């Protein structure tokens, strides 16, 4: 994709939240789930492949149900291309249900994603072995109790919550003082409880009690995704446009991806949520303020916040260490992308990133996003301001296949290769 300086303005539908979509798909293990407008991103396709291994069938268009309600050990094989969320949910389910000679083949980027935390937590009960691009699972939890750190990923915890809620219930004990991506644990609990679940976090914040419940069927649209939508909002803010993004859920009170609304507002940008819509206007804001944010509970926001550098004097991001073990080394990706446009970046420690808006002339840049969808999207606001090129830009299909078409519809001057 080649882009030229543009003003991004207009109205656009928020990309579907793959976090919601994948969780809802796994909830079809016990109740019928119909996702009326499901977009087949690569991660969603991975999730559908995974739930089919668990016995779920697509009984209608975007309608999923497990017809045989008898819970037995899982046998068979499946392929997961790149969705770490799907892989970790599936491994949690297999541990609860029991797996017998289960074979999971994974894609090139996914085979490099760590699963060490789960392997260690279950080593005396469930045998999980990985050899290159194949993961094999044998065994079952001895009881409905799991003790896990959560420092590598919160996705195992969400996976166990989803599995326990649809079987006999269970208890999850988190050993880390601060598990990463905690907001997604809350999202999982809120979603299940909204469908009739009974899940509580004890006062210590480390013990999650999941009771067996009969969950209601889900027949609705997939909510929008704040982190993905933020790249539209920031592209508009950086180019001094105005934008309305609709199909977004009401922001919860805890810190998470939705907190980008307030982050923009703190920079002096008009950023308001009202009745499913996010309004962003930035006519005059110049880089006069600093941003300092801990991203541990919502690490996907790191890329969104980094792309705000044209509107800030300095950005300080804390707890960035886990960015190295995402789809790519995202810490390296942020540094390479931001410096390509002429900004200064420092790493005062292995867990803190500082981006400075210096006085040098900014330039257009060619970005190799290392096949990481969020790095490609992060570069977009800067390309809309300064111009440039993104190689392998089709990687956005992992989460938002309509991304470039949406940028075009909002006034982005971009040239898209035929393959996109």
C-alpha positions as CSV (number, residue, x, y, z in Angstrom):
1,X,0.0,0.0,0.0
2,X,1.3,3.5,-0.9
3,X,-0.3,6.5,0.8
4,X,-0.1,10.2,0.4
5,X,-0.9,13.1,2.8
6,X,-4.7,13.1,3.3
7,X,-7.4,14.4,5.6
8,X,-9.3,11.5,7.1
9,X,-13.0,12.4,7.8
10,X,-16.4,10.9,7.6
11,X,-18.4,8.1,9.2
12,X,-17.4,4.4,9.4
13,X,-18.5,1.2,11.1
14,X,-16.1,0.0,13.8
15,X,-14.3,-3.2,12.8
16,X,-15.8,-6.3,14.6
17,X,-14.1,-7.2,17.8
18,X,-12.3,-10.5,17.3
19,X,-12.1,-10.7,21.1
20,X,-15.9,-10.8,21.3
21,X,-16.3,-12.9,18.2
22,X,-13.9,-15.6,19.3
23,X,-15.3,-15.8,22.8
24,X,-18.8,-16.1,21.5
25,X,-17.8,-18.8,19.1
26,X,-16.3,-20.8,22.0
27,X,-19.6,-20.3,23.9
28,X,-21.3,-22.3,21.2
29,X,-20.0,-25.4,23.0
30,X,-23.0,-25.3,25.3
31,X,-25.6,-23.0,23.7
32,X,-26.5,-22.0,20.2
33,X,-24.7,-18.9,19.0
34,X,-25.8,-16.9,15.9
35,X,-23.5,-14.0,14.9
36,X,-25.6,-12.1,12.4
37,X,-22.9,-10.1,10.6
38,X,-19.8,-12.2,11.2
39,X,-16.8,-11.0,9.2
40,X,-14.5,-13.9,8.2
41,X,-11.2,-12.5,9.3
42,X,-8.4,-15.0,9.5
43,X,-8.6,-15.1,13.3
44,X,-12.3,-15.9,13.1
45,X,-11.7,-18.7,10.6
46,X,-9.1,-20.1,13.1
47,X,-11.7,-20.0,15.9
48,X,-14.3,-21.8,13.8
49,X,-11.8,-24.5,13.0
50,X,-11.1,-24.9,16.7
51,X,-14.7,-25.2,17.8
52,X,-15.4,-27.8,15.1
53,X,-12.7,-30.0,16.8
54,X,-14.8,-29.6,20.0
55,X,-17.8,-31.0,18.2
56,X,-19.5,-27.7,17.3
57,X,-21.2,-27.5,13.9
58,X,-22.2,-24.6,11.7
59,X,-26.0,-25.4,11.6
60,X,-26.9,-22.3,9.6
61,X,-25.3,-19.2,8.2
62,X,-23.0,-17.9,11.0
63,X,-25.0,-20.1,13.4
64,X,-23.1,-22.5,15.6
65,X,-24.2,-25.3,17.9
66,X,-22.9,-28.6,19.4
67,X,-25.7,-31.0,18.7
68,X,-24.3,-33.9,20.7
69,X,-24.4,-32.6,24.3
70,X,-22.5,-35.6,25.8
71,X,-19.1,-34.4,26.9
72,X,-16.4,-36.9,26.0
73,X,-12.6,-36.8,25.5
74,X,-11.7,-34.9,22.4
75,X,-9.9,-36.7,19.5
76,X,-8.8,-35.5,16.1
77,X,-6.8,-32.7,14.6
78,X,-7.2,-29.1,13.4
79,X,-5.2,-26.2,11.9
80,X,-4.8,-22.8,13.5
81,X,-3.0,-20.3,11.2
82,X,-2.2,-17.3,13.5
83,X,-4.7,-16.7,16.2
84,X,-2.9,-17.1,19.6
85,X,-6.2,-16.4,21.4
86,X,-7.8,-19.3,19.6
87,X,-4.9,-21.6,20.3
88,X,-4.8,-20.8,24.0
89,X,-8.6,-21.1,24.4
90,X,-8.5,-24.5,22.7
91,X,-5.6,-25.7,24.9
92,X,-7.6,-24.7,28.0
93,X,-10.7,-26.5,26.7
94,X,-8.8,-29.6,25.9
95,X,-7.3,-29.6,29.4
96,X,-10.7,-29.4,31.0
97,X,-12.5,-31.8,28.6
98,X,-9.6,-34.2,28.1
99,X,-7.6,-34.7,25.0
100,X,-6.6,-38.0,23.4
101,X,-3.9,-37.8,20.7
102,X,-5.1,-34.4,19.7
103,X,-2.9,-32.8,17.0
104,X,-3.0,-29.1,16.4
105,X,-1.0,-27.8,13.4
106,X,-0.1,-24.1,13.6
107,X,1.1,-21.4,11.1
108,X,4.5,-19.9,10.8
109,X,4.1,-17.0,13.2
110,X,2.0,-18.9,15.7
111,X,4.6,-21.6,16.2
112,X,6.9,-19.0,17.7
113,X,4.3,-17.8,20.2
114,X,5.0,-19.2,23.7
115,X,2.8,-21.7,25.5
116,X,5.3,-22.4,28.2
117,X,3.1,-21.0,31.0
118,X,0.3,-23.5,30.3
119,X,2.7,-26.4,29.8
120,X,4.3,-25.8,33.2
121,X,1.0,-25.2,35.0
122,X,-0.4,-28.5,33.8
123,X,2.7,-30.7,33.5
124,X,1.6,-33.2,36.1
125,X,-1.9,-33.7,34.6
126,X,-1.9,-32.8,30.9
127,X,0.9,-33.5,28.4
128,X,1.3,-30.7,25.9
129,X,4.2,-31.1,23.5
130,X,5.3,-28.9,20.7
131,X,7.5,-29.9,17.8
132,X,8.0,-27.2,15.2
133,X,4.5,-26.5,13.8
134,X,2.7,-29.4,15.6
135,X,1.3,-29.3,19.1
136,X,0.0,-32.6,20.7
137,X,-2.3,-32.8,23.7
138,X,-3.0,-35.8,25.9
139,X,-4.6,-35.9,29.3
140,X,-7.2,-34.1,31.4
141,X,-7.2,-32.0,34.6
142,X,-7.6,-34.3,37.7
143,X,-10.1,-31.8,39.2
144,X,-11.7,-28.6,38.2
145,X,-9.0,-26.4,39.6
146,X,-6.1,-24.8,37.9
147,X,-3.2,-22.7,39.2
148,X,-1.6,-20.4,36.7
149,X,0.6,-17.3,36.6
150,X,-1.1,-15.1,33.9
151,X,2.2,-13.2,33.3
152,X,2.7,-14.6,29.8
153,X,-0.9,-14.2,28.7
154,X,-4.4,-13.8,30.2
155,X,-5.8,-15.9,27.4
156,X,-5.3,-19.2,29.2
157,X,-7.3,-17.7,32.1
158,X,-10.1,-16.6,29.8
159,X,-10.0,-20.1,28.2
160,X,-10.4,-21.8,31.5
161,X,-13.3,-19.5,32.4
162,X,-15.1,-20.3,29.2
163,X,-14.5,-24.1,29.6
164,X,-15.5,-24.3,33.3
165,X,-18.6,-22.2,32.7
166,X,-19.8,-24.6,30.1
167,X,-19.0,-27.9,32.0
168,X,-19.0,-28.5,35.7
169,X,-17.6,-25.2,37.0
170,X,-14.2,-24.7,38.5
171,X,-11.7,-22.5,40.3
172,X,-8.8,-20.6,38.8
173,X,-6.0,-19.3,41.0
174,X,-3.8,-16.6,39.5
175,X,-0.3,-16.6,41.0
176,X,1.0,-13.4,39.4
177,X,0.5,-10.2,41.3
178,X,-0.4,-8.4,38.1
179,X,-1.5,-10.7,35.2
180,X,-1.1,-9.2,31.8
181,X,-4.1,-8.0,29.7
182,X,-6.4,-8.2,32.8
183,X,-9.1,-6.2,31.0
184,X,-9.7,-9.2,28.8
185,X,-10.4,-11.4,31.8
186,X,-13.0,-8.9,32.9
187,X,-14.4,-8.9,29.3
188,X,-14.7,-12.7,29.4
189,X,-16.5,-12.7,32.8
190,X,-18.8,-9.8,31.8
191,X,-19.8,-11.6,28.6
192,X,-20.6,-14.9,30.2
193,X,-22.5,-13.4,33.1
194,X,-24.6,-11.3,30.7
195,X,-25.7,-14.7,29.3
196,X,-26.7,-16.2,32.6
197,X,-23.3,-17.2,34.0
198,X,-22.2,-17.1,37.6
199,X,-18.6,-16.0,37.8
200,X,-17.0,-14.0,40.6
201,X,-13.5,-12.7,41.4
202,X,-12.7,-13.0,45.1
203,X,-11.6,-10.0,47.1
204,X,-7.9,-11.0,46.7
205,X,-8.2,-10.4,43.0
206,X,-6.5,-13.7,42.3
207,X,-9.1,-16.3,42.7
208,X,-11.9,-16.8,40.1
209,X,-14.9,-18.9,41.1
210,X,-16.8,-20.2,38.0
211,X,-20.1,-21.9,38.7
212,X,-21.8,-24.3,36.4
213,X,-24.7,-22.4,34.6
214,X,-27.1,-22.9,31.8
215,X,-26.2,-20.1,29.4
216,X,-28.7,-18.3,27.2
217,X,-28.4,-18.5,23.4
218,X,-26.8,-15.6,21.7
219,X,-28.5,-14.2,18.5
220,X,-27.0,-10.7,17.8
221,X,-24.4,-8.7,16.1
222,X,-20.7,-8.8,17.0
223,X,-19.7,-5.6,18.8
224,X,-17.1,-3.3,17.4
225,X,-13.4,-3.2,18.5
226,X,-12.0,-0.1,20.1
227,X,-8.3,-0.9,19.5
228,X,-9.0,-1.5,15.7
229,X,-11.3,1.5,15.5
230,X,-8.6,3.7,17.1
231,X,-6.5,3.6,13.9
232,X,-9.3,5.3,12.1
233,X,-9.8,7.8,14.9
234,X,-6.1,8.6,15.2
235,X,-5.7,8.9,11.4
236,X,-8.4,11.5,11.5
237,X,-7.0,13.3,14.6
238,X,-3.4,13.4,13.2
239,X,-4.6,14.8,9.9
240,X,-7.0,17.4,11.6
241,X,-10.1,15.8,10.3
242,X,-13.3,14.7,12.1
243,X,-14.8,11.2,12.2
244,X,-17.8,9.3,13.6
245,X,-17.2,5.6,14.3
246,X,-20.4,3.5,15.1
247,X,-21.2,0.0,16.4
248,X,-19.1,0.3,19.5
249,X,-20.2,-1.1,22.9
250,X,-20.6,1.0,26.0
251,X,-17.1,1.5,27.6
252,X,-16.8,-0.4,30.9
253,X,-15.2,1.3,34.0
254,X,-12.0,-0.7,34.0
255,X,-8.9,0.3,31.9
256,X,-8.9,-1.4,28.6
257,X,-8.9,-0.8,24.8
258,X,-11.9,1.6,25.2
259,X,-9.7,3.8,27.3
260,X,-8.3,5.2,24.1
261,X,-11.3,7.6,24.1
262,X,-10.0,9.3,27.2
263,X,-6.4,9.2,26.1
264,X,-7.3,11.2,23.0
265,X,-9.4,13.6,25.2
266,X,-6.4,14.1,27.5
267,X,-4.4,15.4,24.6
268,X,-7.0,18.1,24.0
269,X,-8.7,16.3,21.1
270,X,-12.5,16.2,21.1
271,X,-13.2,12.5,21.8
272,X,-16.6,11.6,23.0
273,X,-18.7,8.4,23.2
274,X,-22.4,8.5,23.0
275,X,-25.0,5.8,22.3
276,X,-22.7,3.4,20.3
277,X,-20.8,6.2,18.5
278,X,-17.4,7.6,19.0
279,X,-16.9,11.2,17.8
280,X,-13.4,12.5,17.2
281,X,-12.5,16.0,16.0
282,X,-9.2,17.7,16.0
283,X,-9.0,21.0,14.3
284,X,-6.2,22.9,16.1
285,X,-4.4,20.6,18.6
286,X,-0.6,20.9,18.3
287,X,2.0,18.8,20.1
288,X,2.1,20.4,23.5
289,X,1.4,17.6,26.0
290,X,3.1,14.4,27.3
291,X,1.5,11.0,27.6
292,X,2.6,8.4,30.2
293,X,0.7,5.2,30.3
294,X,1.1,1.7,31.6
295,X,-0.2,-0.7,28.9
296,X,0.0,-4.0,30.8
297,X,-3.7,-4.4,31.1
298,X,-4.3,-3.5,27.4
299,X,-1.1,-4.1,25.5
300,X,-2.8,-3.8,22.1
301,X,-3.1,-0.1,22.8
302,X,0.7,0.3,22.5
303,X,0.5,0.6,18.7
304,X,-2.4,3.1,18.9
305,X,-0.7,5.3,21.4
306,X,2.6,5.3,19.6
307,X,0.9,6.6,16.4
308,X,-0.3,9.6,18.4
309,X,3.3,11.0,18.5
310,X,2.6,13.8,16.0
311,X,0.1,15.2,18.5
312,X,2.3,14.9,21.6
313,X,5.7,16.2,22.9
314,X,6.6,12.8,24.4
315,X,5.1,9.4,25.0
316,X,6.2,7.1,27.8
317,X,4.9,3.5,27.7
318,X,5.5,1.2,30.7
319,X,5.2,-2.6,30.8
320,X,6.2,-3.1,27.2
321,X,8.2,-6.2,27.7
322,X,5.5,-8.6,26.6
323,X,5.2,-6.9,23.2
324,X,8.2,-8.9,22.1
325,X,6.1,-12.1,22.2
326,X,3.1,-11.0,20.1
327,X,2.5,-11.8,16.4
328,X,5.9,-10.3,15.8
329,X,8.4,-8.5,18.1
330,X,6.0,-5.5,18.4
331,X,8.4,-3.5,20.5
332,X,11.0,-3.7,17.7
333,X,8.2,-3.0,15.2
334,X,7.1,0.2,17.0
335,X,10.7,1.4,17.3
336,X,11.5,0.7,13.6
337,X,8.3,2.3,12.4
338,X,8.4,5.5,14.5
339,X,12.1,6.2,13.8
340,X,11.5,5.7,10.1
341,X,9.4,8.9,10.1
342,X,12.1,10.9,12.0
343,X,11.0,10.6,15.6
344,X,13.4,9.7,18.5
345,X,12.9,6.5,20.5
346,X,14.7,5.5,23.7
347,X,14.6,2.3,25.9
348,X,15.7,3.4,29.3
349,X,14.9,-0.1,30.5
350,X,13.7,-3.4,28.9
351,X,10.2,-2.5,30.1
352,X,9.8,1.2,29.3
353,X,9.6,2.9,25.9
354,X,10.0,6.6,25.3
355,X,9.0,8.3,22.0
356,X,10.0,12.0,21.6
357,X,8.7,14.5,19.1
358,X,11.9,16.2,18.1
359,X,12.2,19.3,16.0
360,X,13.6,17.6,13.0
361,X,11.7,17.5,9.7
362,X,9.5,14.5,9.3
363,X,9.8,12.4,6.2
364,X,7.7,9.8,4.3
365,X,8.8,6.2,5.0
366,X,8.6,2.7,3.7
367,X,7.5,0.3,6.4
368,X,8.0,-3.4,6.5
369,X,5.4,-4.5,9.0
370,X,6.8,-8.0,9.4
371,X,3.4,-9.4,8.5
372,X,1.9,-8.0,11.7
373,X,-1.6,-6.4,11.2
374,X,-1.3,-4.0,14.1
375,X,2.1,-2.6,12.9
376,X,0.6,-2.0,9.5
377,X,-2.4,-0.2,11.1
378,X,-0.1,1.8,13.4
379,X,1.9,3.1,10.4
380,X,-1.3,4.3,8.7
381,X,-1.9,7.6,10.7
382,X,1.7,8.6,10.0
383,X,1.5,7.8,6.3
384,X,-1.8,9.8,6.1
385,X,0.2,12.7,7.5
386,X,3.6,12.4,5.8
387,X,3.1,9.8,3.0
388,X,4.8,6.5,2.6
389,X,4.5,2.8,1.8
390,X,3.6,-0.3,3.8
391,X,4.9,-3.6,2.5
392,X,2.8,-6.8,2.9
393,X,-0.1,-4.5,3.8
394,X,-2.6,-7.4,3.2
395,X,-1.6,-8.7,6.7
396,X,-4.5,-6.6,8.0
397,X,-6.8,-9.4,6.8
398,X,-5.9,-11.2,10.1
399,X,-8.3,-8.9,12.0
400,X,-9.9,-6.3,9.7
401,X,-10.1,-7.3,6.0
402,X,-11.9,-4.0,5.2
403,X,-9.3,-1.7,6.7
404,X,-7.9,-0.3,3.5
405,X,-11.3,0.0,1.8
406,X,-12.4,2.0,4.9
407,X,-9.4,4.3,4.8
408,X,-10.2,4.9,1.1
409,X,-13.9,5.7,1.9
410,X,-12.7,8.2,4.6
411,X,-10.7,10.2,2.1
412,X,-7.3,8.4,2.4
413,X,-5.2,8.9,-0.8
414,X,-3.9,5.4,-1.1
415,X,-3.0,3.0,-3.8
416,X,-3.8,-0.6,-3.1
417,X,-2.2,-3.6,-4.8
418,X,-4.6,-5.8,-6.7
419,X,-4.1,-8.7,-4.2
420,X,-5.8,-6.5,-1.5
